[in-house]
Amino acid sequence: MRLVPLATPSPARAGLVTLAAVAVALLVCALIFLAYGASPGEVYGTMLRGTLGDPVGLAEVARRTIPLLLAGAGLALAFRAQFFNIGAEGQLLLGAVFAAGTALFLPLPGPLLLPAMFVLGALGGGLWALIAAGLRRVGVNEILSTLMLNYVAVSVVTYLIAGPWKGRDVRGYIYTDTFPQAGFLSVLPGTQVHWPTLVLGVFVALGLQWLLTRSTFGYALRVVGENPGAARYAGLSAPRVMTVVALITGGAAGLAGAGEVAGIHHRLLEAGQLSLGYGFTAVIVAWLARGNPALCLVTAPLMGVILAGGDLLKIDLNMPFRVVDVFSGVILLALIGSEIFVRHRVRLGAGA
Amino acid sequence: MDNVIVEALVRALAVGTPLLLASLGAIVNERGGVVNLGVEGLMAVGALAAFAVAYPQGNLWLAVLAALAAGAALAALHAFAAITLRANQFVSGLALALLGTGAAGLLGKRFEGFPLFNKVQDWTVGGLTISPFTAAALLLAVLLAFWLNSTRGGLTLRSVGENPAAADALGVNVARVRYAAVLAGGALAGLAGAFLTLSYRASWADNPTAGLGWIAVALVIFVGWRPLRAIAGALFFGFLYYLQFRLQGSSGIPTEVFSAMPFVLVLVVLALAGLRGQQGDAPAALGKAYVRGER
């Protein structure tokens, strides 16, 4: 077998390869479920029936889609600049922290509170990503730094809710007081779908796509990502591009965190309850979209099905929620492994 | 006073052992030019494989073998993606970490909370209790340093990591050497996991690695890809864990400061290594797929 490079890989080819990769991943996951002692048919059946098969399930998928869309669209942009931000999880948590701090402690007039929560939430996430961008300047790989910052962010949240921000009337529990009513985001009746964040996510995804493909900055970003040498030659400052990219990708994850606390929890609570691994799943959302923020409008709901389905597996089949990590790992591995088949044609048989 | 020092040393050695084993593994595969961020996942499956074979009264040697095999098997996925399919090594490693911790958590659920009855017995040497794993790790570090620097095999591995095209021109099968390095690295990470469940804790709990794998990855950079320095680095981080345990509750400092400390320190240490230009010691072809005829 040998691989022949293709001059111009078509989008259709990329789509087909992606589909095949996901199919292979689902097959591999099925084998792991067999090893666990669950029938793959039952696992996939439960996931599909409980997510796409009924209105409550669809609402759950939508709820999971919101943070995935925001964080994923930001990551898609970052990946194009070769800024491998794996820390959306921590950036989301910091967004939630900043938004919660705004709601609890800033004396703002009612109508201003929600916008302020989102603006400061974005700032919190952006600043957290900025640390990684700064460290990259001294040669620290951002995959490592953003991962470490995820762990640190969890400690920050735990410290706040168990320490200085612990609610006055929550007794033994560790979470903050409930936000004032003005900090509650409206939801679709009977669901936890905070639709204003969903609308925001759609705008962010489309806006970032525009930024990437139509603006001067987007052009600089793509050049820096695809050919750092040429970028230097053209006088483009890679560190400056990275700083802006970090603020955008972290800021988008921060918006997701703000949405979660304003729309669902109405207080700051444990990291494990704030995010169900949205940050890691968003990496796959961005990778599936092949670095196109707008395509996250398709890939975020797909991964939303997996997250909502994982929840069902926990409840209905008593499987550990880590099953979601298995899905994420296998899908990610299949995706990046398949990349080569987008740009190369396989020719069977030997020969030079 | 003596007791405090001895206790600190014993605990630093204990936590340092998985860090040392895993980073030795990572040094092997990174010296060959392949980055592996999946150490956390490799350790997790090693830990599970060892526990599953040893539980409740199984053969401990078989358990160690199972851990080696499990680590190598999972690492083989990374090797295939990174070497044969030329995928992004960093992201492939991340996927491996997710898959490994996820699979270990899923398949290990049936053992949750179970203790191991025949844990690996510690040795007592001059008042110091150490695990045989610790002794093995120290010995391995010395052997690996010798092998890398003074043998033909070590030279071959390093040449593949520094300049695969030149190695290829000299008739070295680059892909085969890299596969071997990644599998060996995976096996060592699996061994690190086996230490956790057969010796350190001797029970199964979800997430037995608790971030140690990530610290091992950072440690490799910190020690400049050198096995002997890895001993000192592992002891250093082991000591930090001891301090965390020791100062918790008694110092008035919030516990979260201690739980975040290893990760903050890794960042500080990496930044310092970066500022000192330590990254310059990285194998030149690290993280890059090798395609014959391409530069």
Interface residues (C-beta under 8 A of the other chain):
Chain A: I32 A35 Y36 F84 I86 L135 V138 G139 V140 N141 I143 L144 S145 L147 M148 L149 Y151 V152 S155 V156 T158 Y159 A162 G163 F280 V283 W287 M319 P320 R322 V323 V324 D325 V326 F327 S328 G329 V330 L332 L333 I336 G337 S338 E339 I340
Chain B: L37 G41 L77 F80 A81 L85 R86 A87 N88 F90 V91 S92 L94 A95 L96 A97 L98 L99 G100 T101 G102 A103 G105 L106 L107 K109 D206 G211 W214 V217 A218 I221 P254 E256 V257 S259 A260 F263 V264 V266 L267 L270 A271 A273 G274 L275 G277 Q279
